[in-house]
Amino acid sequence: MSALRNSVRTGFLGRAFAVLGAANAVSAAVEAGRRPRANDLTKLGIDPASFSQVSR
């Protein structure tokens, strides 16, 4: 069962949950007026250095 758990964690489902979690974290940070974590931005395919150049 450990092999199945590892394949889910590193497979499509694991990546999908990671992206959804990162999107939620970035959304909450932006709504609260904070800078999102670089790790979350990277998971979403956004360059953390260029994110600060985005204006509302």
URQUI-V173726 format. One record per pair of residues at least 12 apart in sequence whose ideal C-beta (glycine too) atoms are under 6 Angstrom apart, sorted by sequence separation. I is the first residue (numbers start at 0). GAP is how many residues later the second one is. If there is no record, write none. Layout:
i = [I,I]
gap = [GAP,GAP]
This chain:
i = [25,24,21,21,21,18,17]
gap = [14,15,18,21,22,24,25]
